[in-house]
């Protein structure tokens, strides 16, 4: 005999009445909150921080559109986008990493443009008295002595790649290769010099302008490395194309240009 057979008629009726109020009241699956159509996510080269923060704040004040910005080495950001990190706009410090994503169809076709230019400089702590001049076979290794030359990663980070190319063109790479302190991005290399942990570093001119604790010793000739170009593109995965396009339109405007020119960037035509 089953357990149900042993229930009295009254017990069965009571059980049915207890269950009845819940019939049909199972909640429907909760709707996901609507995405904030005014907030975009930007992945940008670390060297852009001061200028891009300023531009984003001004644009938000004028339009109400907020930008959440992640700064790192262009190489690291490109790899994150490749792994499906949610970004709407990518701003690289070189053409190579933009092409890397475009070749994988991860940048919206037709959205790319070359935005900014920069210069490569040799920096030292602000109190340094160095008068070293950059030239063919210049005495960089001897001047560094037992210290270190701070650079971004020379294999993957744009600033490091530009720096290595310049030193090779000038014939001094072999003499300083063993003295290099490599960082994961150019701002980290800048910090080593600013803190006095390295007597020299190779960074962008705009980085040196942004850091009061360093001084520019000299500027690398432009013909010693590939042109420094910052391309911009909308990611293929972005669901906020209109908002991303509006932000880019601001960057292209005279008001947008001003934030970058003030930091020493060249606005490319």
N, C-alpha and C positions, 0 to 999 in steps of 0.2 A: 504494500500500500504506500502510495507516495505521500509526501508531506502535505501537498495541497489537498489531498483527500481527507486529511484529518482536521482541516480547518473548519470551523463552524460556519454556517451561513452568515452569521452576524460578523465574524472576523473578516470574511471575504469582502462583505459589503463595506466594512470600515476601511479596509486596505484600498479598495477602489476609490472611495471618496477622498482618501488621503493623497492619492496619486493624481486625481482629476485636475486640481488647480494648476499642475505643472505642464499639462498637455498643451503643446503648441507655443510654449513660452521659451523654448531654447533660443538664446540670443543669436542673431545673425552675426556672421563674421565681421569683425570691426573693420571699418574702412581706414586705410592708411591716410595719415594727414597729408593734405595737398602740399606739394613742394613749394617752397618760397620762390616765386618766379622772379623776384627782384634781387635775390642774392646769388652771385656767381662765385665760382671758385677758380682762382688763378694760380698756376704753378709758374714761378718766375725765378730766374737766375739770382743768386744771392747778392750780386753786385748791384741789383736794381732796388734794393730795399728802401733807401731813403727817398729816392725820387718817386717810386711807384706807390709807396705809402702815402706820400703827399698828394699824388694825383688821385688815388682812390678816395681819400678823405674829401677832397674838393668835389669830386664827381658825386659822392654820396650826399653831400650837403646841397648840391644843386638839383639832383634828380631823385634822391631817396633810394637810389640803387646801391646796395651794399656789396662789397667785394671781400671775400675771405681769401687771403693770400698765403701761400706756402712757399718759403724761400729755401733753396738748397742749390747744390751744383746742378747744372743743366743735365749732366749725365744721370744723376740719381733721379731727377724728376722725370726724365724721359722713360727710364726703366719702370718707374711707378705707374706712369700712364699706360705703358705696355702691359702691366699687370692689372689693368682695369681700375686704377685709382680714379676717383671721381673729380675730374678737372674740366672746366669749360674753356679755359684759355691757357696756352703754353707760350711762355716767352723765354727763349733760349739765349745764351751768350755766344752761340756760334751757329753757323748754318748746318753743321754736321748732324747735331742731335735733332734738329727740326726735320732734316731729310730722313733721319733714321725712323722717325715716327710716320712721316708722310709715305715712305716706301712700304710701310706696313698698313697703309690706309687708315691710320689712326688720327690723321689731321683732315679736317673738312676741306675738300677740294675747292680751290679758289679763295680760301680765307687767308692764305699766308701773305705776308709782306715784310720787307726789311725795314725796321723801324729806327734803330739807333746805331751809332758808331762810338768807338772809344779809343783810348790810347793805352799803351803798356808802359809802366814806369818802374824804376828802381827806387825803393823807399828805404828809409832808415828811421830809427827813433828820433823824435823831435829834437832831442838834445845833441844828436850826432853832429860832429864837425867835418864829416866826410865831404870831400870835393871830387869824388871819383867821377870820371866822365866815360860814358859809354862809347866805345869805338872798337874797331877790329882788334882782337887779342888783348882787350883791356884787362888790367890786373885785378879782376874781381876775386879770384881765388886767394891771392896773396892778401888782399885787403880784408877778406872775411877771416883769415887766420884760422883759429880753432873754433870759430863760431859756426853758425848755420845760415843758409840762405832759405828763407821761408817762401814756399810756393804751393799753389794748389796742385793736386795730383796731376802729374805730367802725362799720364796715359789716357785719362778720361775727362778731366775737368777742363773746359775751354781755356781758362786763364793759365793753367799749367801747361797746356799744349802750346799756346801762343808763346809762353815764356821759354819753353825748351827749344822751340823753333828759332827764336831770336838768339838764344845763346849758342846754338849750333851755327847759325849764320855768321855769328861774330867770332867763331872759333874758340869759344871758352867753355863749351859744355863739358868736355872731357875733364877739364881741370876742376870743375865745381860739382860734378855729379855726385861725388861722395860726401858733399857738404850740405846736401839739400834736406830740409825738413818739410815733408809733404803733408798737406792738410786736405780735408775732404771738400773744402770749397775755398774760394778766394778770400772771403771775409775771415775765415779762420786763420789763413796765412797772414792777413793784415794784423790780426790780433796778436800774433806772436811777436811781430815787430813793435806794435804799440806798447806791449808789456815789457819790452826790452829783452825778450827771450831769444831774439835773433837780431844780429846787427844789420841785416839787409833782408829785403823781400821783394818779390816781383808781383805786382798787383795792377789793377786798372787805375788810370788817372782819377776816375770818379771815386774809387775807394779811398785813395789818398786824400782827396778833398773832404771826404766825409769823416775822417779820423784826425782829430787835433793832435794826437800823440805821435804822429809820424810826419816826416817831411819828404818831399820828392828830391832825390839826389840827381836824377837825370831821366830823360825820356828815351825809350828805345826807338830807333829809326823805323818808320812804318814799313820799309822794304825788307826788314829782317823777319817778318812773320806775315801770315795771311791777314787780310783786312778783318778787323774786329767788327762783327755785324750781329745785331740782336734781332732775329726774326720773331714775328708774332703769328700765331695761328689758333683757330678754334678747333677743339678736339672733335673728332667724328662722333664720339659718344655723348657729347653735350646735348642736354634736353632744353637748354636755355639759349638757343641760338640768337633770338631777338635781343635778349638782355646782353649777351656777350658782344653782339654787333654794336649795340649802343655804347658799351664801354670802350670798344675799340675806336668808334667814331670820336669819342671824347679824347682819346690818346692822340688821334690824328689832328685834333683842332689846335689852334694857336694857344688856347688856355692849357690844353694837355701838354703841348710841347714845352711850355714854360717850366714845368716841374723838372723836366729832364735836362733842359739847357742850364738851369740854375745849378745842377749838380755836375756839370761839365761834359755831359753827353753831346754828341753830334746828332742832329736830327737828319736822317737820310731822306732824300727826295723820293 
